[in-house]
Amino acid sequence: MRYCGRKPELRLGGSWQSKGEGADGAPFSVQGEFLEIDPPHEPILTWSCDWGDKHRKKLTHRFQLTLEGTKLTIRDEGFKDRPEACDSHSEDWNLVLTWPTQFFAHER
């Protein structure tokens, strides 16, 4: 997978979208809206994808300052009765969390 871009409208009810390429080169996107924003600590947003069952879920991002930098905690909700999707998404998070590093390296 490869991260290709993002488009956030950072306001309550605002939309966001991220795009990428799968391992097979096929494009994909995920999108949603901001449900809550508590700068700089906790944006809460919906998430849905453009493949599969297009299930909508809720993500909470919590940013906490530490002596070493910033700790990011993500709560990914919406897998009730969908254990196979939960397993798949937990694997995907390991990859997705490398994208900011790739983005900032590209911006230099």
PDB file as gemmi writes it, atoms N, CA and C in Angstrom:
CRYST1    1.000    1.000    1.000  90.00  90.00  90.00 P 1                      
ATOM      1  N   MET A   1       0.835  -1.176   0.000  1.00  0.00           N  
ATOM      2  CA  MET A   1       0.000   0.000   0.000  1.00  0.00           C  
ATOM      3  C   MET A   1       0.881   1.241   0.000  1.00  0.00           C  
ATOM      4  N   ARG A   2       0.339   2.301  -0.548  1.00  0.00           N  
ATOM      5  CA  ARG A   2       1.065   3.566  -0.598  1.00  0.00           C  
ATOM      6  C   ARG A   2       0.085   4.701  -0.376  1.00  0.00           C  
ATOM      7  N   TYR A   3       0.483   5.650   0.478  1.00  0.00           N  
ATOM      8  CA  TYR A   3      -0.326   6.833   0.772  1.00  0.00           C  
ATOM      9  C   TYR A   3      -0.145   7.849  -0.349  1.00  0.00           C  
ATOM     10  N   CYS A   4      -1.251   8.419  -0.839  1.00  0.00           N  
ATOM     11  CA  CYS A   4      -1.177   9.335  -1.981  1.00  0.00           C  
ATOM     12  C   CYS A   4      -1.665  10.749  -1.688  1.00  0.00           C  
ATOM     13  N   GLY A   5      -2.376  10.974  -0.638  1.00  0.00           N  
ATOM     14  CA  GLY A   5      -2.828  12.337  -0.368  1.00  0.00           C  
ATOM     15  C   GLY A   5      -3.988  12.394   0.593  1.00  0.00           C  
ATOM     16  N   ARG A   6      -4.298  13.613   1.020  1.00  0.00           N  
ATOM     17  CA  ARG A   6      -5.388  13.810   1.958  1.00  0.00           C  
ATOM     18  C   ARG A   6      -6.107  15.118   1.645  1.00  0.00           C  
ATOM     19  N   LYS A   7      -7.330  15.241   2.151  1.00  0.00           N  
ATOM     20  CA  LYS A   7      -8.114  16.454   1.917  1.00  0.00           C  
ATOM     21  C   LYS A   7      -9.026  16.679   3.121  1.00  0.00           C  
ATOM     22  N   PRO A   8      -8.514  17.345   4.200  1.00  0.00           N  
ATOM     23  CA  PRO A   8      -9.370  17.576   5.367  1.00  0.00           C  
ATOM     24  C   PRO A   8     -10.028  18.952   5.361  1.00  0.00           C  
ATOM     25  N   GLU A   9     -11.232  19.006   5.882  1.00  0.00           N  
ATOM     26  CA  GLU A   9     -11.946  20.260   6.127  1.00  0.00           C  
ATOM     27  C   GLU A   9     -12.158  20.302   7.642  1.00  0.00           C  
ATOM     28  N   LEU A  10     -11.130  20.762   8.364  1.00  0.00           N  
ATOM     29  CA  LEU A  10     -11.061  20.630   9.814  1.00  0.00           C  
ATOM     30  C   LEU A  10     -11.999  21.608  10.522  1.00  0.00           C  
ATOM     31  N   ARG A  11     -13.254  21.161  10.640  1.00  0.00           N  
ATOM     32  CA  ARG A  11     -14.284  21.904  11.368  1.00  0.00           C  
ATOM     33  C   ARG A  11     -15.371  20.902  11.731  1.00  0.00           C  
ATOM     34  N   LEU A  12     -16.168  21.215  12.726  1.00  0.00           N  
ATOM     35  CA  LEU A  12     -17.254  20.337  13.131  1.00  0.00           C  
ATOM     36  C   LEU A  12     -18.171  20.080  11.938  1.00  0.00           C  
ATOM     37  N   GLY A  13     -18.401  18.830  11.590  1.00  0.00           N  
ATOM     38  CA  GLY A  13     -19.225  18.475  10.441  1.00  0.00           C  
ATOM     39  C   GLY A  13     -18.482  18.517   9.125  1.00  0.00           C  
ATOM     40  N   GLY A  14     -17.211  18.951   9.155  1.00  0.00           N  
ATOM     41  CA  GLY A  14     -16.412  19.025   7.928  1.00  0.00           C  
ATOM     42  C   GLY A  14     -16.037  17.643   7.422  1.00  0.00           C  
ATOM     43  N   SER A  15     -15.780  17.541   6.141  1.00  0.00           N  
ATOM     44  CA  SER A  15     -15.428  16.261   5.545  1.00  0.00           C  
ATOM     45  C   SER A  15     -13.911  16.096   5.481  1.00  0.00           C  
ATOM     46  N   TRP A  16     -13.479  14.850   5.322  1.00  0.00           N  
ATOM     47  CA  TRP A  16     -12.073  14.545   5.114  1.00  0.00           C  
ATOM     48  C   TRP A  16     -11.996  13.358   4.169  1.00  0.00           C  
ATOM     49  N   GLN A  17     -10.868  13.211   3.511  1.00  0.00           N  
ATOM     50  CA  GLN A  17     -10.654  12.080   2.610  1.00  0.00           C  
ATOM     51  C   GLN A  17      -9.160  11.813   2.512  1.00  0.00           C  
ATOM     52  N   SER A  18      -8.772  10.552   2.504  1.00  0.00           N  
ATOM     53  CA  SER A  18      -7.395  10.136   2.255  1.00  0.00           C  
ATOM     54  C   SER A  18      -7.401   9.147   1.112  1.00  0.00           C  
ATOM     55  N   LYS A  19      -6.379   9.234   0.267  1.00  0.00           N  
ATOM     56  CA  LYS A  19      -6.277   8.344  -0.884  1.00  0.00           C  
ATOM     57  C   LYS A  19      -4.977   7.573  -0.828  1.00  0.00           C  
ATOM     58  N   GLY A  20      -4.982   6.412  -1.458  1.00  0.00           N  
ATOM     59  CA  GLY A  20      -3.788   5.584  -1.502  1.00  0.00           C  
ATOM     60  C   GLY A  20      -3.844   4.612  -2.655  1.00  0.00           C  
ATOM     61  N   GLU A  21      -2.809   3.778  -2.737  1.00  0.00           N  
ATOM     62  CA  GLU A  21      -2.749   2.699  -3.719  1.00  0.00           C  
ATOM     63  C   GLU A  21      -2.520   1.400  -2.973  1.00  0.00           C  
ATOM     64  N   GLY A  22      -3.282   0.381  -3.331  1.00  0.00           N  
ATOM     65  CA  GLY A  22      -3.113  -0.929  -2.735  1.00  0.00           C  
ATOM     66  C   GLY A  22      -1.852  -1.601  -3.250  1.00  0.00           C  
ATOM     67  N   ALA A  23      -1.504  -2.742  -2.658  1.00  0.00           N  
ATOM     68  CA  ALA A  23      -0.316  -3.487  -3.084  1.00  0.00           C  
ATOM     69  C   ALA A  23      -0.393  -3.861  -4.561  1.00  0.00           C  
ATOM     70  N   ASP A  24      -1.611  -3.996  -5.097  1.00  0.00           N  
ATOM     71  CA  ASP A  24      -1.804  -4.329  -6.509  1.00  0.00           C  
ATOM     72  C   ASP A  24      -1.810  -3.095  -7.411  1.00  0.00           C  
ATOM     73  N   GLY A  25      -1.610  -1.906  -6.817  1.00  0.00           N  
ATOM     74  CA  GLY A  25      -1.596  -0.674  -7.597  1.00  0.00           C  
ATOM     75  C   GLY A  25      -2.956  -0.038  -7.784  1.00  0.00           C  
ATOM     76  N   ALA A  26      -4.012  -0.698  -7.326  1.00  0.00           N  
ATOM     77  CA  ALA A  26      -5.367  -0.154  -7.482  1.00  0.00           C  
ATOM     78  C   ALA A  26      -5.585   0.999  -6.495  1.00  0.00           C  
ATOM     79  N   PRO A  27      -6.170   2.100  -6.964  1.00  0.00           N  
ATOM     80  CA  PRO A  27      -6.421   3.229  -6.059  1.00  0.00           C  
ATOM     81  C   PRO A  27      -7.558   2.920  -5.088  1.00  0.00           C  
ATOM     82  N   PHE A  28      -7.505   3.541  -3.914  1.00  0.00           N  
ATOM     83  CA  PHE A  28      -8.589   3.424  -2.942  1.00  0.00           C  
ATOM     84  C   PHE A  28      -8.685   4.734  -2.176  1.00  0.00           C  
ATOM     85  N   SER A  29      -9.797   4.926  -1.491  1.00  0.00           N  
ATOM     86  CA  SER A  29      -9.942   6.103  -0.638  1.00  0.00           C  
ATOM     87  C   SER A  29     -10.763   5.744   0.587  1.00  0.00           C  
ATOM     88  N   VAL A  30     -10.526   6.501   1.650  1.00  0.00           N  
ATOM     89  CA  VAL A  30     -11.339   6.443   2.860  1.00  0.00           C  
ATOM     90  C   VAL A  30     -11.784   7.866   3.143  1.00  0.00           C  
ATOM     91  N   GLN A  31     -12.964   8.001   3.719  1.00  0.00           N  
ATOM     92  CA  GLN A  31     -13.508   9.334   3.941  1.00  0.00           C  
ATOM     93  C   GLN A  31     -14.468   9.327   5.118  1.00  0.00           C  
ATOM     94  N   GLY A  32     -14.848  10.524   5.550  1.00  0.00           N  
ATOM     95  CA  GLY A  32     -15.787  10.657   6.651  1.00  0.00           C  
ATOM     96  C   GLY A  32     -16.013  12.114   6.992  1.00  0.00           C  
ATOM     97  N   GLU A  33     -16.471  12.332   8.224  1.00  0.00           N  
ATOM     98  CA  GLU A  33     -16.711  13.694   8.678  1.00  0.00           C  
ATOM     99  C   GLU A  33     -16.257  13.832  10.125  1.00  0.00           C  
ATOM    100  N   PHE A  34     -15.925  15.064  10.516  1.00  0.00           N  
ATOM    101  CA  PHE A  34     -15.498  15.348  11.873  1.00  0.00           C  
ATOM    102  C   PHE A  34     -16.729  15.485  12.769  1.00  0.00           C  
ATOM    103  N   LEU A  35     -16.793  14.643  13.811  1.00  0.00           N  
ATOM    104  CA  LEU A  35     -17.915  14.666  14.759  1.00  0.00           C  
ATOM    105  C   LEU A  35     -17.640  15.591  15.935  1.00  0.00           C  
ATOM    106  N   GLU A  36     -16.393  15.603  16.393  1.00  0.00           N  
ATOM    107  CA  GLU A  36     -15.975  16.451  17.506  1.00  0.00           C  
ATOM    108  C   GLU A  36     -14.543  16.888  17.247  1.00  0.00           C  
ATOM    109  N   ILE A  37     -14.213  18.100  17.690  1.00  0.00           N  
ATOM    110  CA  ILE A  37     -12.838  18.593  17.574  1.00  0.00           C  
ATOM    111  C   ILE A  37     -12.507  19.306  18.874  1.00  0.00           C  
ATOM    112  N   ASP A  38     -11.459  18.835  19.545  1.00  0.00           N  
ATOM    113  CA  ASP A  38     -10.996  19.425  20.798  1.00  0.00           C  
ATOM    114  C   ASP A  38      -9.505  19.720  20.645  1.00  0.00           C  
ATOM    115  N   PRO A  39      -9.167  20.794  19.903  1.00  0.00           N  
ATOM    116  CA  PRO A  39      -7.752  21.070  19.631  1.00  0.00           C  
ATOM    117  C   PRO A  39      -6.986  21.334  20.922  1.00  0.00           C  
ATOM    118  N   PRO A  40      -5.773  20.892  21.018  1.00  0.00           N  
ATOM    119  CA  PRO A  40      -5.072  20.030  20.069  1.00  0.00           C  
ATOM    120  C   PRO A  40      -5.141  18.567  20.468  1.00  0.00           C  
ATOM    121  N   HIS A  41      -6.125  18.199  21.281  1.00  0.00           N  
ATOM    122  CA  HIS A  41      -6.104  16.893  21.920  1.00  0.00           C  
ATOM    123  C   HIS A  41      -6.852  15.773  21.217  1.00  0.00           C  
ATOM    124  N   GLU A  42      -8.041  16.028  20.655  1.00  0.00           N  
ATOM    125  CA  GLU A  42      -8.869  14.883  20.303  1.00  0.00           C  
ATOM    126  C   GLU A  42      -9.859  15.146  19.178  1.00  0.00           C  
ATOM    127  N   PRO A  43      -9.480  14.896  17.931  1.00  0.00           N  
ATOM    128  CA  PRO A  43     -10.511  14.881  16.891  1.00  0.00           C  
ATOM    129  C   PRO A  43     -11.228  13.515  16.879  1.00  0.00           C  
ATOM    130  N   ILE A  44     -12.542  13.544  16.736  1.00  0.00           N  
ATOM    131  CA  ILE A  44     -13.344  12.322  16.605  1.00  0.00           C  
ATOM    132  C   ILE A  44     -14.036  12.407  15.257  1.00  0.00           C  
ATOM    133  N   LEU A  45     -13.956  11.335  14.471  1.00  0.00           N  
ATOM    134  CA  LEU A  45     -14.484  11.377  13.121  1.00  0.00           C  
ATOM    135  C   LEU A  45     -15.071  10.050  12.696  1.00  0.00           C  
ATOM    136  N   THR A  46     -15.883  10.093  11.652  1.00  0.00           N  
ATOM    137  CA  THR A  46     -16.393   8.860  11.056  1.00  0.00           C  
ATOM    138  C   THR A  46     -15.408   8.412   9.984  1.00  0.00           C  
ATOM    139  N   TRP A  47     -15.488   7.140   9.625  1.00  0.00           N  
ATOM    140  CA  TRP A  47     -14.591   6.536   8.642  1.00  0.00           C  
ATOM    141  C   TRP A  47     -15.389   5.551   7.811  1.00  0.00           C  
ATOM    142  N   SER A  48     -15.267   5.648   6.497  1.00  0.00           N  
ATOM    143  CA  SER A  48     -15.822   4.626   5.601  1.00  0.00           C  
ATOM    144  C   SER A  48     -14.910   4.523   4.396  1.00  0.00           C  
ATOM    145  N   CYS A  49     -14.989   3.401   3.693  1.00  0.00           N  
ATOM    146  CA  CYS A  49     -14.082   3.147   2.577  1.00  0.00           C  
ATOM    147  C   CYS A  49     -14.860   2.989   1.280  1.00  0.00           C  
ATOM    148  N   ASP A  50     -14.122   2.991   0.182  1.00  0.00           N  
ATOM    149  CA  ASP A  50     -14.769   2.861  -1.127  1.00  0.00           C  
ATOM    150  C   ASP A  50     -14.684   1.429  -1.672  1.00  0.00           C  
ATOM    151  N   TRP A  51     -14.463   0.438  -0.804  1.00  0.00           N  
ATOM    152  CA  TRP A  51     -14.437  -0.961  -1.214  1.00  0.00           C  
ATOM    153  C   TRP A  51     -15.241  -1.787  -0.201  1.00  0.00           C  
ATOM    154  N   GLY A  52     -15.465  -3.025  -0.516  1.00  0.00           N  
ATOM    155  CA  GLY A  52     -16.143  -3.931   0.409  1.00  0.00           C  
ATOM    156  C   GLY A  52     -17.546  -3.471   0.759  1.00  0.00           C  
ATOM    157  N   ASP A  53     -17.911  -3.664   2.028  1.00  0.00           N  
ATOM    158  CA  ASP A  53     -19.280  -3.334   2.449  1.00  0.00           C  
ATOM    159  C   ASP A  53     -19.451  -1.863   2.818  1.00  0.00           C  
ATOM    160  N   LYS A  54     -18.400  -1.073   2.695  1.00  0.00           N  
ATOM    161  CA  LYS A  54     -18.455   0.375   2.952  1.00  0.00           C  
ATOM    162  C   LYS A  54     -18.999   0.697   4.346  1.00  0.00           C  
ATOM    163  N   HIS A  55     -18.687  -0.175   5.285  1.00  0.00           N  
ATOM    164  CA  HIS A  55     -19.142  -0.009   6.673  1.00  0.00           C  
ATOM    165  C   HIS A  55     -18.615   1.295   7.258  1.00  0.00           C  
ATOM    166  N   ARG A  56     -19.448   2.013   7.972  1.00  0.00           N  
ATOM    167  CA  ARG A  56     -19.059   3.275   8.611  1.00  0.00           C  
ATOM    168  C   ARG A  56     -18.711   3.000  10.071  1.00  0.00           C  
ATOM    169  N   LYS A  57     -17.595   3.576  10.516  1.00  0.00           N  
ATOM    170  CA  LYS A  57     -17.196   3.407  11.904  1.00  0.00           C  
ATOM    171  C   LYS A  57     -16.729   4.734  12.483  1.00  0.00           C  
ATOM    172  N   LYS A  58     -16.353   4.728  13.751  1.00  0.00           N  
ATOM    173  CA  LYS A  58     -15.958   5.954  14.443  1.00  0.00           C  
ATOM    174  C   LYS A  58     -14.515   5.819  14.931  1.00  0.00           C  
ATOM    175  N   LEU A  59     -13.707   6.854  14.674  1.00  0.00           N  
ATOM    176  CA  LEU A  59     -12.318   6.889  15.121  1.00  0.00           C  
ATOM    177  C   LEU A  59     -12.118   8.056  16.080  1.00  0.00           C  
ATOM    178  N   THR A  60     -11.457   7.783  17.185  1.00  0.00           N  
ATOM    179  CA  THR A  60     -11.062   8.824  18.121  1.00  0.00           C  
ATOM    180  C   THR A  60      -9.545   8.860  18.150  1.00  0.00           C  
ATOM    181  N   HIS A  61      -8.972  10.035  17.913  1.00  0.00           N  
ATOM    182  CA  HIS A  61      -7.526  10.237  17.975  1.00  0.00           C  
ATOM    183  C   HIS A  61      -7.239  11.090  19.198  1.00  0.00           C  
ATOM    184  N   ARG A  62      -6.377  10.624  20.069  1.00  0.00           N  
ATOM    185  CA  ARG A  62      -6.012  11.402  21.251  1.00  0.00           C  
ATOM    186  C   ARG A  62      -4.505  11.688  21.197  1.00  0.00           C  
ATOM    187  N   PHE A  63      -4.164  12.964  21.254  1.00  0.00           N  
ATOM    188  CA  PHE A  63      -2.775  13.401  21.240  1.00  0.00           C  
ATOM    189  C   PHE A  63      -2.399  13.857  22.648  1.00  0.00           C  
ATOM    190  N   GLN A  64      -1.297  13.313  23.176  1.00  0.00           N  
ATOM    191  CA  GLN A  64      -0.828  13.675  24.500  1.00  0.00           C  
ATOM    192  C   GLN A  64       0.653  14.026  24.425  1.00  0.00           C  
ATOM    193  N   LEU A  65       1.029  15.187  24.963  1.00  0.00           N  
ATOM    194  CA  LEU A  65       2.432  15.567  25.014  1.00  0.00           C  
ATOM    195  C   LEU A  65       3.142  14.729  26.066  1.00  0.00           C  
ATOM    196  N   THR A  66       4.326  14.245  25.721  1.00  0.00           N  
ATOM    197  CA  THR A  66       5.169  13.503  26.653  1.00  0.00           C  
ATOM    198  C   THR A  66       6.557  14.132  26.620  1.00  0.00           C  
ATOM    199  N   LEU A  67       7.433  13.682  27.488  1.00  0.00           N  
ATOM    200  CA  LEU A  67       8.801  14.195  27.480  1.00  0.00           C  
ATOM    201  C   LEU A  67       9.531  13.841  26.187  1.00  0.00           C  
ATOM    202  N   GLU A  68       9.132  12.744  25.554  1.00  0.00           N  
ATOM    203  CA  GLU A  68       9.780  12.289  24.324  1.00  0.00           C  
ATOM    204  C   GLU A  68       9.166  12.877  23.059  1.00  0.00           C  
ATOM    205  N   GLY A  69       7.985  13.468  23.150  1.00  0.00           N  
ATOM    206  CA  GLY A  69       7.296  13.996  21.965  1.00  0.00           C  
ATOM    207  C   GLY A  69       5.797  13.948  22.163  1.00  0.00           C  
ATOM    208  N   THR A  70       5.090  13.410  21.205  1.00  0.00           N  
ATOM    209  CA  THR A  70       3.633  13.316  21.265  1.00  0.00           C  
ATOM    210  C   THR A  70       3.212  11.854  21.156  1.00  0.00           C  
ATOM    211  N   LYS A  71       2.365  11.434  22.081  1.00  0.00           N  
ATOM    212  CA  LYS A  71       1.810  10.081  22.054  1.00  0.00           C  
ATOM    213  C   LYS A  71       0.457  10.138  21.361  1.00  0.00           C  
ATOM    214  N   LEU A  72       0.255   9.273  20.379  1.00  0.00           N  
ATOM    215  CA  LEU A  72      -1.011   9.172  19.661  1.00  0.00           C  
ATOM    216  C   LEU A  72      -1.706   7.881  20.054  1.00  0.00           C  
ATOM    217  N   THR A  73      -2.946   7.990  20.525  1.00  0.00           N  
ATOM    218  CA  THR A  73      -3.776   6.827  20.829  1.00  0.00           C  
ATOM    219  C   THR A  73      -4.984   6.881  19.902  1.00  0.00           C  
ATOM    220  N   ILE A  74      -5.264   5.779  19.219  1.00  0.00           N  
ATOM    221  CA  ILE A  74      -6.404   5.720  18.297  1.00  0.00           C  
ATOM    222  C   ILE A  74      -7.385   4.661  18.798  1.00  0.00           C  
ATOM    223  N   ARG A  75      -8.626   5.061  18.926  1.00  0.00           N  
ATOM    224  CA  ARG A  75      -9.700   4.117  19.263  1.00  0.00           C  
ATOM    225  C   ARG A  75     -10.546   3.943  18.014  1.00  0.00           C  
ATOM    226  N   ASP A  76     -10.647   2.720  17.559  1.00  0.00           N  
ATOM    227  CA  ASP A  76     -11.312   2.374  16.304  1.00  0.00           C  
ATOM    228  C   ASP A  76     -12.564   1.574  16.653  1.00  0.00           C  
ATOM    229  N   GLU A  77     -13.749   2.200  16.567  1.00  0.00           N  
ATOM    230  CA  GLU A  77     -15.007   1.564  16.977  1.00  0.00           C  
ATOM    231  C   GLU A  77     -15.888   1.259  15.774  1.00  0.00           C  
ATOM    232  N   GLY A  78     -16.645   0.183  15.871  1.00  0.00           N  
ATOM    233  CA  GLY A  78     -17.597  -0.136  14.820  1.00  0.00           C  
ATOM    234  C   GLY A  78     -17.451  -1.549  14.283  1.00  0.00           C  
ATOM    235  N   PHE A  79     -16.911  -2.445  15.104  1.00  0.00           N  
ATOM    236  CA  PHE A  79     -16.674  -3.818  14.641  1.00  0.00           C  
ATOM    237  C   PHE A  79     -17.575  -4.846  15.316  1.00  0.00           C  
ATOM    238  N   LYS A  80     -18.614  -4.375  15.990  1.00  0.00           N  
ATOM    239  CA  LYS A  80     -19.521  -5.313  16.647  1.00  0.00           C  
ATOM    240  C   LYS A  80     -20.031  -6.322  15.624  1.00  0.00           C  
ATOM    241  N   ASP A  81     -19.925  -7.584  15.953  1.00  0.00           N  
ATOM    242  CA  ASP A  81     -20.367  -8.674  15.074  1.00  0.00           C  
ATOM    243  C   ASP A  81     -19.566  -8.740  13.774  1.00  0.00           C  
ATOM    244  N   ARG A  82     -18.357  -8.161  13.744  1.00  0.00           N  
ATOM    245  CA  ARG A  82     -17.518  -8.188  12.541  1.00  0.00           C  
ATOM    246  C   ARG A  82     -16.066  -8.497  12.923  1.00  0.00           C  
ATOM    247  N   PRO A  83     -15.799  -9.641  13.587  1.00  0.00           N  
ATOM    248  CA  PRO A  83     -14.440  -9.925  14.070  1.00  0.00           C  
ATOM    249  C   PRO A  83     -13.403 -10.029  12.945  1.00  0.00           C  
ATOM    250  N   GLU A  84     -13.801 -10.530  11.781  1.00  0.00           N  
ATOM    251  CA  GLU A  84     -12.830 -10.643  10.676  1.00  0.00           C  
ATOM    252  C   GLU A  84     -12.403  -9.265  10.176  1.00  0.00           C  
ATOM    253  N   ALA A  85     -13.318  -8.317  10.165  1.00  0.00           N  
ATOM    254  CA  ALA A  85     -12.972  -6.951   9.762  1.00  0.00           C  
ATOM    255  C   ALA A  85     -12.069  -6.308  10.814  1.00  0.00           C  
ATOM    256  N   CYS A  86     -12.314  -6.604  12.080  1.00  0.00           N  
ATOM    257  CA  CYS A  86     -11.483  -6.067  13.152  1.00  0.00           C  
ATOM    258  C   CYS A  86     -10.045  -6.553  12.995  1.00  0.00           C  
ATOM    259  N   ASP A  87      -9.861  -7.834  12.728  1.00  0.00           N  
ATOM    260  CA  ASP A  87      -8.516  -8.390  12.532  1.00  0.00           C  
ATOM    261  C   ASP A  87      -7.820  -7.727  11.351  1.00  0.00           C  
ATOM    262  N   SER A  88      -8.527  -7.566  10.262  1.00  0.00           N  
ATOM    263  CA  SER A  88      -7.963  -6.951   9.065  1.00  0.00           C  
ATOM    264  C   SER A  88      -7.556  -5.504   9.324  1.00  0.00           C  
ATOM    265  N   HIS A  89      -8.413  -4.748   9.981  1.00  0.00           N  
ATOM    266  CA  HIS A  89      -8.117  -3.342  10.247  1.00  0.00           C  
ATOM    267  C   HIS A  89      -6.961  -3.173  11.226  1.00  0.00           C  
ATOM    268  N   SER A  90      -6.829  -4.085  12.189  1.00  0.00           N  
ATOM    269  CA  SER A  90      -5.711  -3.968  13.129  1.00  0.00           C  
ATOM    270  C   SER A  90      -4.389  -4.157  12.393  1.00  0.00           C  
ATOM    271  N   GLU A  91      -4.342  -5.040  11.415  1.00  0.00           N  
ATOM    272  CA  GLU A  91      -3.140  -5.209  10.591  1.00  0.00           C  
ATOM    273  C   GLU A  91      -2.879  -3.956   9.760  1.00  0.00           C  
ATOM    274  N   ASP A  92      -3.937  -3.376   9.213  1.00  0.00           N  
ATOM    275  CA  ASP A  92      -3.783  -2.177   8.376  1.00  0.00           C  
ATOM    276  C   ASP A  92      -3.250  -0.983   9.167  1.00  0.00           C  
ATOM    277  N   TRP A  93      -3.618  -0.863  10.449  1.00  0.00           N  
ATOM    278  CA  TRP A  93      -3.141   0.273  11.244  1.00  0.00           C  
ATOM    279  C   TRP A  93      -1.618   0.301  11.313  1.00  0.00           C  
ATOM    280  N   ASN A  94      -0.993  -0.869  11.380  1.00  0.00           N  
ATOM    281  CA  ASN A  94       0.473  -0.902  11.419  1.00  0.00           C  
ATOM    282  C   ASN A  94       1.071  -0.230  10.198  1.00  0.00           C  
ATOM    283  N   LEU A  95       0.453  -0.395   9.063  1.00  0.00           N  
ATOM    284  CA  LEU A  95       0.930   0.239   7.839  1.00  0.00           C  
ATOM    285  C   LEU A  95       0.535   1.712   7.788  1.00  0.00           C  
ATOM    286  N   VAL A  96      -0.709   2.011   8.071  1.00  0.00           N  
ATOM    287  CA  VAL A  96      -1.216   3.389   7.976  1.00  0.00           C  
ATOM    288  C   VAL A  96      -0.416   4.331   8.864  1.00  0.00           C  
ATOM    289  N   LEU A  97       0.001   3.859  10.023  1.00  0.00           N  
ATOM    290  CA  LEU A  97       0.731   4.729  10.943  1.00  0.00           C  
ATOM    291  C   LEU A  97       2.145   5.057  10.460  1.00  0.00           C  
ATOM    292  N   THR A  98       2.591   4.443   9.380  1.00  0.00           N  
ATOM    293  CA  THR A  98       3.880   4.829   8.785  1.00  0.00           C  
ATOM    294  C   THR A  98       3.697   5.969   7.786  1.00  0.00           C  
ATOM    295  N   TRP A  99       2.478   6.234   7.343  1.00  0.00           N  
ATOM    296  CA  TRP A  99       2.248   7.249   6.312  1.00  0.00           C  
ATOM    297  C   TRP A  99       2.653   8.658   6.717  1.00  0.00           C  
ATOM    298  N   PRO A 100       2.410   9.116   7.959  1.00  0.00           N  
ATOM    299  CA  PRO A 100       2.868  10.476   8.292  1.00  0.00           C  
ATOM    300  C   PRO A 100       4.375  10.647   8.123  1.00  0.00           C  
ATOM    301  N   THR A 101       5.142   9.644   8.497  1.00  0.00           N  
ATOM    302  CA  THR A 101       6.589   9.715   8.318  1.00  0.00           C  
ATOM    303  C   THR A 101       6.932   9.862   6.842  1.00  0.00           C  
ATOM    304  N   GLN A 102       6.268   9.096   5.992  1.00  0.00           N  
ATOM    305  CA  GLN A 102       6.499   9.191   4.545  1.00  0.00           C  
ATOM    306  C   GLN A 102       6.090  10.567   4.030  1.00  0.00           C  
ATOM    307  N   PHE A 103       4.977  11.091   4.514  1.00  0.00           N  
ATOM    308  CA  PHE A 103       4.488  12.387   4.059  1.00  0.00           C  
ATOM    309  C   PHE A 103       5.476  13.493   4.415  1.00  0.00           C  
ATOM    310  N   PHE A 104       5.908  13.532   5.686  1.00  0.00           N  
ATOM    311  CA  PHE A 104       6.801  14.600   6.109  1.00  0.00           C  
ATOM    312  C   PHE A 104       8.178  14.472   5.478  1.00  0.00           C  
ATOM    313  N   ALA A 105       8.632  13.268   5.205  1.00  0.00           N  
ATOM    314  CA  ALA A 105       9.912  13.088   4.518  1.00  0.00           C  
ATOM    315  C   ALA A 105       9.816  13.665   3.101  1.00  0.00           C  
ATOM    316  N   HIS A 106       8.649  13.496   2.462  1.00  0.00           N  
ATOM    317  CA  HIS A 106       8.424  13.995   1.106  1.00  0.00           C  
ATOM    318  C   HIS A 106       8.329  15.530   1.076  1.00  0.00           C  
ATOM    319  N   GLU A 107       7.802  16.134   2.140  1.00  0.00           N  
ATOM    320  CA  GLU A 107       7.590  17.573   2.209  1.00  0.00           C  
ATOM    321  C   GLU A 107       8.875  18.371   2.412  1.00  0.00           C  
ATOM    322  N   ARG A 108       9.945  17.716   2.838  1.00  0.00           N  
ATOM    323  CA  ARG A 108      11.198  18.436   3.136  1.00  0.00           C  
ATOM    324  C   ARG A 108      11.830  19.002   1.916  1.00  0.00           C  
TER     325      ARG A 108                                                      
END                                                                             
